[in-house]
């Protein structure tokens, strides 16, 4: 289950340059479950997912999208208040 987007300066640069978004997810989630959830929630095609544990013990999913500019379009559609609700 996606908990919230991981928004930092570096994550924003990666969205613009590499067409990826980062999310904090449940520690029990797998790449497959995160892929299904992202594709159904945002109606986009996911190309690849990398997972890692943060220094704070949370699981982060780095999601690459198949179509160009998908990450920036999704991120621009989020308002600060929407992201704040996820945290």
N, CA, C and O atoms as CSV, one atom per row, in Angstrom:
chain,resi,resn,atom,element,x,y,z
A,1,UNK,N,N,0.835,-1.172,0.000
A,1,UNK,CA,C,0.000,0.000,0.000
A,1,UNK,C,C,0.888,1.245,0.000
A,1,UNK,O,O,1.817,1.354,0.800
A,2,UNK,N,N,0.603,2.153,-0.874
A,2,UNK,CA,C,1.352,3.403,-0.946
A,2,UNK,C,C,0.956,4.262,0.238
A,2,UNK,O,O,-0.227,4.509,0.473
A,3,UNK,N,N,1.960,4.718,0.985
A,3,UNK,CA,C,1.682,5.587,2.117
A,3,UNK,C,C,1.685,7.048,1.696
A,3,UNK,O,O,0.766,7.795,2.031
A,4,UNK,N,N,2.719,7.461,0.958
A,4,UNK,CA,C,2.774,8.835,0.450
A,4,UNK,C,C,3.935,8.973,-0.526
A,4,UNK,O,O,4.852,8.153,-0.533
A,5,UNK,N,N,3.887,10.031,-1.359
A,5,UNK,CA,C,5.018,10.281,-2.251
A,5,UNK,C,C,6.220,10.748,-1.440
A,5,UNK,O,O,6.062,11.391,-0.402
A,6,UNK,N,N,7.401,10.429,-1.906
A,6,UNK,CA,C,8.639,10.852,-1.264
A,6,UNK,C,C,9.132,12.054,-2.049
A,6,UNK,O,O,9.663,11.911,-3.151
A,7,UNK,N,N,8.954,13.247,-1.477
A,7,UNK,CA,C,9.239,14.483,-2.190
A,7,UNK,C,C,10.430,15.186,-1.552
A,7,UNK,O,O,10.353,15.685,-0.429
A,8,UNK,N,N,11.528,15.211,-2.294
A,8,UNK,CA,C,12.725,15.942,-1.902
A,8,UNK,C,C,13.247,16.657,-3.140
A,8,UNK,O,O,12.728,16.462,-4.239
A,9,UNK,N,N,14.257,17.471,-2.967
A,9,UNK,CA,C,14.845,18.155,-4.119
A,9,UNK,C,C,15.428,17.138,-5.100
A,9,UNK,O,O,15.257,17.268,-6.313
A,10,UNK,N,N,16.115,16.128,-4.569
A,10,UNK,CA,C,16.706,15.101,-5.426
A,10,UNK,C,C,15.621,14.299,-6.151
A,10,UNK,O,O,15.767,13.989,-7.334
A,11,UNK,N,N,14.538,13.965,-5.449
A,11,UNK,CA,C,13.446,13.209,-6.070
A,11,UNK,C,C,12.793,14.019,-7.184
A,11,UNK,O,O,12.399,13.461,-8.208
A,12,UNK,N,N,12.677,15.326,-6.992
A,12,UNK,CA,C,12.102,16.192,-8.017
A,12,UNK,C,C,12.997,16.248,-9.251
A,12,UNK,O,O,12.506,16.203,-10.379
A,13,UNK,N,N,14.298,16.345,-9.039
A,13,UNK,CA,C,15.233,16.340,-10.170
A,13,UNK,C,C,15.176,15.013,-10.923
A,13,UNK,O,O,15.241,14.991,-12.152
A,14,UNK,N,N,15.056,13.906,-10.188
A,14,UNK,CA,C,14.948,12.588,-10.836
A,14,UNK,C,C,13.662,12.485,-11.645
A,14,UNK,O,O,13.653,11.874,-12.714
A,15,UNK,N,N,12.577,13.075,-11.153
A,15,UNK,CA,C,11.310,13.050,-11.893
A,15,UNK,C,C,11.462,13.767,-13.228
A,15,UNK,O,O,10.972,13.299,-14.256
A,16,UNK,N,N,12.144,14.902,-13.200
A,16,UNK,CA,C,12.325,15.674,-14.427
A,16,UNK,C,C,13.312,15.019,-15.383
A,16,UNK,O,O,13.077,14.986,-16.591
A,17,UNK,N,N,14.415,14.499,-14.852
A,17,UNK,CA,C,15.487,13.963,-15.695
A,17,UNK,C,C,15.247,12.516,-16.132
A,17,UNK,O,O,15.431,12.178,-17.302
A,18,UNK,N,N,14.832,11.660,-15.181
A,18,UNK,CA,C,14.764,10.216,-15.435
A,18,UNK,C,C,13.351,9.654,-15.547
A,18,UNK,O,O,13.186,8.451,-15.744
A,19,UNK,N,N,12.334,10.498,-15.426
A,19,UNK,CA,C,10.939,10.058,-15.518
A,19,UNK,C,C,10.596,9.015,-14.440
A,19,UNK,O,O,9.977,7.991,-14.730
A,20,UNK,N,N,11.005,9.293,-13.200
A,20,UNK,CA,C,10.706,8.399,-12.084
A,20,UNK,C,C,10.078,9.185,-10.931
A,20,UNK,O,O,10.349,10.372,-10.752
A,21,UNK,N,N,9.241,8.508,-10.158
A,21,UNK,CA,C,8.697,9.058,-8.921
A,21,UNK,C,C,9.047,8.108,-7.795
A,21,UNK,O,O,9.254,6.914,-8.008
A,22,UNK,N,N,9.109,8.656,-6.593
A,22,UNK,CA,C,9.436,7.849,-5.422
A,22,UNK,C,C,8.274,7.892,-4.438
A,22,UNK,O,O,7.658,8.934,-4.218
A,23,UNK,N,N,7.992,6.728,-3.852
A,23,UNK,CA,C,6.908,6.606,-2.889
A,23,UNK,C,C,7.384,5.832,-1.670
A,23,UNK,O,O,8.202,4.920,-1.786
A,24,UNK,N,N,6.872,6.197,-0.508
A,24,UNK,CA,C,7.058,5.381,0.680
A,24,UNK,C,C,5.898,4.385,0.687
A,24,UNK,O,O,4.734,4.769,0.577
A,25,UNK,N,N,6.232,3.109,0.816
A,25,UNK,CA,C,5.228,2.043,0.766
A,25,UNK,C,C,5.311,1.200,2.033
A,25,UNK,O,O,6.234,1.350,2.833
A,26,UNK,N,N,4.348,0.325,2.203
A,26,UNK,CA,C,4.339,-0.585,3.343
A,26,UNK,C,C,5.543,-1.520,3.262
A,26,UNK,O,O,5.932,-1.939,2.171
A,27,UNK,N,N,6.127,-1.843,4.398
A,27,UNK,CA,C,7.337,-2.675,4.405
A,27,UNK,C,C,7.093,-4.086,3.883
A,27,UNK,O,O,8.048,-4.770,3.515
A,28,UNK,N,N,5.864,-4.532,3.842
A,28,UNK,CA,C,5.549,-5.871,3.341
A,28,UNK,C,C,5.241,-5.900,1.852
A,28,UNK,O,O,5.056,-6.977,1.286
A,29,UNK,N,N,5.183,-4.745,1.208
A,29,UNK,CA,C,4.855,-4.686,-0.218
A,29,UNK,C,C,5.975,-5.249,-1.088
A,29,UNK,O,O,7.155,-5.162,-0.747
A,30,UNK,N,N,5.580,-5.822,-2.207
A,30,UNK,CA,C,6.531,-6.316,-3.208
A,30,UNK,C,C,6.463,-5.400,-4.432
A,30,UNK,O,O,5.580,-4.548,-4.531
A,31,UNK,N,N,7.393,-5.582,-5.351
A,31,UNK,CA,C,7.388,-4.794,-6.579
A,31,UNK,C,C,6.088,-4.986,-7.349
A,31,UNK,O,O,5.539,-4.036,-7.908
A,32,UNK,N,N,5.607,-6.213,-7.373
A,32,UNK,CA,C,4.386,-6.531,-8.116
A,32,UNK,C,C,3.171,-5.820,-7.534
A,32,UNK,O,O,2.361,-5.272,-8.281
A,33,UNK,N,N,3.033,-5.822,-6.218
A,33,UNK,CA,C,1.872,-5.165,-5.610
A,33,UNK,C,C,1.937,-3.647,-5.796
A,33,UNK,O,O,0.915,-3.004,-6.037
A,34,UNK,N,N,3.126,-3.087,-5.684
A,34,UNK,CA,C,3.275,-1.640,-5.884
A,34,UNK,C,C,2.967,-1.284,-7.337
A,34,UNK,O,O,2.297,-0.284,-7.596
A,35,UNK,N,N,3.443,-2.081,-8.279
A,35,UNK,CA,C,3.189,-1.829,-9.703
A,35,UNK,C,C,1.688,-1.842,-9.985
A,35,UNK,O,O,1.171,-0.946,-10.652
A,36,UNK,N,N,0.999,-2.849,-9.483
A,36,UNK,CA,C,-0.456,-2.929,-9.699
A,36,UNK,C,C,-1.175,-1.718,-9.110
A,36,UNK,O,O,-2.078,-1.157,-9.731
A,37,UNK,N,N,-0.769,-1.326,-7.917
A,37,UNK,CA,C,-1.430,-0.200,-7.259
A,37,UNK,C,C,-1.176,1.115,-7.999
A,37,UNK,O,O,-2.102,1.906,-8.181
A,38,UNK,N,N,0.049,1.355,-8.423
A,38,UNK,CA,C,0.383,2.582,-9.166
A,38,UNK,C,C,-0.391,2.632,-10.482
A,38,UNK,O,O,-0.967,3.662,-10.832
A,39,UNK,N,N,-0.400,1.511,-11.211
A,39,UNK,CA,C,-1.083,1.481,-12.506
A,39,UNK,C,C,-2.590,1.681,-12.359
A,39,UNK,O,O,-3.203,2.339,-13.200
A,40,UNK,N,N,-3.191,1.137,-11.325
A,40,UNK,CA,C,-4.638,1.312,-11.174
A,40,UNK,C,C,-4.985,2.682,-10.587
A,40,UNK,O,O,-6.011,3.262,-10.943
A,41,UNK,N,N,-4.150,3.197,-9.703
A,41,UNK,CA,C,-4.422,4.482,-9.071
A,41,UNK,C,C,-4.256,5.645,-10.037
A,41,UNK,O,O,-5.095,6.545,-10.071
A,42,UNK,N,N,-3.177,5.638,-10.828
A,42,UNK,CA,C,-2.871,6.761,-11.713
A,42,UNK,C,C,-3.183,6.500,-13.178
A,42,UNK,O,O,-3.055,7.408,-13.999
A,43,UNK,N,N,-3.589,5.279,-13.528
A,43,UNK,CA,C,-3.923,4.913,-14.917
A,43,UNK,C,C,-2.746,5.175,-15.863
A,43,UNK,O,O,-2.898,5.805,-16.910
A,44,UNK,N,N,-1.563,4.673,-15.466
A,44,UNK,CA,C,-0.345,4.810,-16.260
A,44,UNK,C,C,0.335,3.451,-16.370
A,44,UNK,O,O,-0.005,2.522,-15.638
A,45,UNK,N,N,1.291,3.336,-17.281
A,45,UNK,CA,C,2.053,2.106,-17.470
A,45,UNK,C,C,3.402,2.249,-16.758
A,45,UNK,O,O,4.170,3.171,-17.035
A,46,UNK,N,N,3.674,1.318,-15.835
A,46,UNK,CA,C,4.938,1.307,-15.102
A,46,UNK,C,C,5.935,0.440,-15.852
A,46,UNK,O,O,5.625,-0.688,-16.233
A,47,UNK,N,N,7.135,0.972,-16.063
A,47,UNK,CA,C,8.177,0.218,-16.761
A,47,UNK,C,C,8.996,-0.632,-15.794
A,47,UNK,O,O,9.276,-1.801,-16.063
A,48,UNK,N,N,9.383,-0.024,-14.648
A,48,UNK,CA,C,10.272,-0.723,-13.724
A,48,UNK,C,C,10.106,-0.138,-12.322
A,48,UNK,O,O,9.759,1.031,-12.157
A,49,UNK,N,N,10.364,-0.984,-11.308
A,49,UNK,CA,C,10.329,-0.544,-9.921
A,49,UNK,C,C,11.572,-1.060,-9.203
A,49,UNK,O,O,11.920,-2.237,-9.295
A,50,UNK,N,N,12.231,-0.152,-8.487
A,50,UNK,CA,C,13.318,-0.522,-7.589
A,50,UNK,C,C,12.856,-0.246,-6.170
A,50,UNK,O,O,12.169,0.743,-5.915
A,51,UNK,N,N,13.232,-1.115,-5.250
A,51,UNK,CA,C,12.838,-0.953,-3.846
A,51,UNK,C,C,14.088,-0.820,-2.990
A,51,UNK,O,O,15.128,-1.406,-3.289
A,52,UNK,N,N,13.970,-0.039,-1.919
A,52,UNK,CA,C,15.071,0.083,-0.976
A,52,UNK,C,C,14.530,0.497,0.385
A,52,UNK,O,O,13.434,1.050,0.488
A,53,UNK,N,N,15.301,0.226,1.417
A,53,UNK,CA,C,14.954,0.653,2.763
A,53,UNK,C,C,15.669,1.971,3.034
A,53,UNK,O,O,16.844,2.127,2.703
A,54,UNK,N,N,14.955,2.919,3.639
A,54,UNK,CA,C,15.567,4.195,3.990
A,54,UNK,C,C,16.319,4.051,5.309
A,54,UNK,O,O,16.197,3.038,5.997
A,55,UNK,N,N,17.084,5.058,5.645
A,55,UNK,CA,C,17.824,5.050,6.911
A,55,UNK,C,C,16.878,5.073,8.114
A,55,UNK,O,O,17.261,4.689,9.219
A,56,UNK,N,N,15.642,5.527,7.891
A,56,UNK,CA,C,14.652,5.580,8.967
A,56,UNK,C,C,13.844,4.292,9.066
A,56,UNK,O,O,12.902,4.216,9.855
A,57,UNK,N,N,14.198,3.276,8.275
A,57,UNK,CA,C,13.515,1.988,8.336
A,57,UNK,C,C,12.236,1.901,7.524
A,57,UNK,O,O,11.446,0.977,7.716
A,58,UNK,N,N,12.023,2.838,6.629
A,58,UNK,CA,C,10.837,2.805,5.771
A,58,UNK,C,C,11.234,2.261,4.409
A,58,UNK,O,O,12.391,2.358,4.002
A,59,UNK,N,N,10.266,1.692,3.711
A,59,UNK,CA,C,10.527,1.123,2.391
A,59,UNK,C,C,10.161,2.136,1.317
A,59,UNK,O,O,9.069,2.703,1.328
A,60,UNK,N,N,11.086,2.358,0.391
A,60,UNK,CA,C,10.880,3.326,-0.678
A,60,UNK,C,C,10.832,2.602,-2.014
A,60,UNK,O,O,11.675,1.753,-2.305
A,61,UNK,N,N,9.840,2.945,-2.820
A,61,UNK,CA,C,9.714,2.407,-4.176
A,61,UNK,C,C,10.067,3.510,-5.156
A,61,UNK,O,O,9.503,4.603,-5.106
A,62,UNK,N,N,11.004,3.216,-6.050
A,62,UNK,CA,C,11.396,4.151,-7.103
A,62,UNK,C,C,10.778,3.627,-8.393
A,62,UNK,O,O,11.185,2.586,-8.908
A,63,UNK,N,N,9.795,4.356,-8.908
A,63,UNK,CA,C,8.951,3.883,-10.007
A,63,UNK,C,C,9.321,4.588,-11.299
A,63,UNK,O,O,9.266,5.815,-11.379
A,64,UNK,N,N,9.706,3.805,-12.329
A,64,UNK,CA,C,10.000,4.333,-13.665
A,64,UNK,C,C,8.791,4.111,-14.554
A,64,UNK,O,O,8.168,3.049,-14.522
A,65,UNK,N,N,8.468,5.111,-15.340
A,65,UNK,CA,C,7.284,5.040,-16.194
A,65,UNK,C,C,7.666,4.808,-17.644
A,65,UNK,O,O,8.730,5.232,-18.095
A,66,UNK,N,N,6.780,4.128,-18.373
A,66,UNK,CA,C,7.036,3.765,-19.765
A,66,UNK,C,C,6.936,4.976,-20.692
A,66,UNK,O,O,7.760,5.136,-21.593
A,67,UNK,N,N,5.938,5.824,-20.478
A,67,UNK,CA,C,5.730,6.976,-21.352
A,67,UNK,C,C,6.541,8.169,-20.862
A,67,UNK,O,O,6.651,8.403,-19.658
A,68,UNK,N,N,7.097,8.905,-21.783
A,68,UNK,CA,C,7.902,10.082,-21.446
A,68,UNK,C,C,7.065,11.134,-20.720
A,68,UNK,O,O,5.884,11.317,-21.015
A,69,UNK,N,N,7.692,11.822,-19.767
A,69,UNK,CA,C,7.103,12.932,-19.013
A,69,UNK,C,C,5.952,12.550,-18.091
A,69,UNK,O,O,5.276,13.434,-17.565
A,70,UNK,N,N,5.715,11.273,-17.884
A,70,UNK,CA,C,4.637,10.843,-17.001
A,70,UNK,C,C,4.880,11.311,-15.573
A,70,UNK,O,O,3.959,11.789,-14.911
A,71,UNK,N,N,6.104,11.179,-15.099
A,71,UNK,CA,C,6.420,11.540,-13.713
A,71,UNK,C,C,6.165,13.024,-13.458
A,71,UNK,O,O,5.546,13.378,-12.455
A,72,UNK,N,N,6.626,13.882,-14.338
A,72,UNK,CA,C,6.433,15.317,-14.116
A,72,UNK,C,C,4.963,15.701,-14.223
A,72,UNK,O,O,4.500,16.571,-13.485
A,73,UNK,N,N,4.225,15.071,-15.126
A,73,UNK,CA,C,2.797,15.361,-15.251
A,73,UNK,C,C,2.049,14.951,-13.997
A,73,UNK,O,O,1.190,15.694,-13.522
A,74,UNK,N,N,2.357,13.785,-13.452
A,74,UNK,CA,C,1.704,13.347,-12.222
A,74,UNK,C,C,2.073,14.253,-11.051
A,74,UNK,O,O,1.208,14.658,-10.275
A,75,UNK,N,N,3.349,14.565,-10.928
A,75,UNK,CA,C,3.809,15.388,-9.803
A,75,UNK,C,C,3.239,16.805,-9.884
A,75,UNK,O,O,2.925,17.395,-8.851
A,76,UNK,N,N,3.102,17.350,-11.063
A,76,UNK,CA,C,2.542,18.687,-11.212
A,76,UNK,C,C,1.066,18.716,-10.852
A,76,UNK,O,O,0.542,19.747,-10.430
A,77,UNK,N,N,0.401,17.590,-11.018
A,77,UNK,CA,C,-1.018,17.513,-10.690
A,77,UNK,C,C,-1.301,17.461,-9.193
A,77,UNK,O,O,-2.428,17.710,-8.765
A,78,UNK,N,N,-0.289,17.141,-8.400
A,78,UNK,CA,C,-0.480,17.092,-6.957
A,78,UNK,C,C,-0.362,18.480,-6.369
A,78,UNK,O,O,0.558,19.231,-6.693
A,79,UNK,N,N,-1.281,18.805,-5.519
A,79,UNK,CA,C,-1.159,20.042,-4.767
A,79,UNK,C,C,-0.515,19.715,-3.439
A,79,UNK,O,O,-0.551,18.570,-2.989
A,80,UNK,N,N,0.064,20.703,-2.821
A,80,UNK,CA,C,0.717,20.489,-1.534
A,80,UNK,C,C,-0.258,19.901,-0.529
A,80,UNK,O,O,0.113,19.024,0.250
A,81,UNK,N,N,-1.507,20.372,-0.536
A,81,UNK,CA,C,-2.497,19.877,0.426
A,81,UNK,C,C,-2.793,18.395,0.218
A,81,UNK,O,O,-3.051,17.677,1.184
A,82,UNK,N,N,-2.758,17.923,-1.042
A,82,UNK,CA,C,-3.001,16.506,-1.313
A,82,UNK,C,C,-1.853,15.653,-0.771
A,82,UNK,O,O,-2.086,14.622,-0.138
A,83,UNK,N,N,-0.631,16.080,-1.018
A,83,UNK,CA,C,0.525,15.338,-0.526
A,83,UNK,C,C,0.528,15.340,0.996
A,83,UNK,O,O,0.891,14.342,1.620
A,84,UNK,N,N,0.128,16.446,1.590
A,84,UNK,CA,C,0.097,16.571,3.047
A,84,UNK,C,C,-0.891,15.572,3.648
A,84,UNK,O,O,-0.637,15.051,4.734
A,85,UNK,N,N,-2.001,15.290,2.979
A,85,UNK,CA,C,-2.992,14.321,3.474
A,85,UNK,C,C,-2.416,12.914,3.546
A,85,UNK,O,O,-2.816,12.116,4.393
A,86,UNK,N,N,-1.464,12.607,2.643
A,86,UNK,CA,C,-0.883,11.254,2.597
A,86,UNK,C,C,0.033,11.006,3.768
A,86,UNK,O,O,0.252,9.849,4.127
A,87,UNK,N,N,0.580,12.040,4.382
A,87,UNK,CA,C,1.554,11.856,5.452
A,87,UNK,C,C,0.896,11.761,6.808
A,87,UNK,O,O,1.582,11.604,7.818
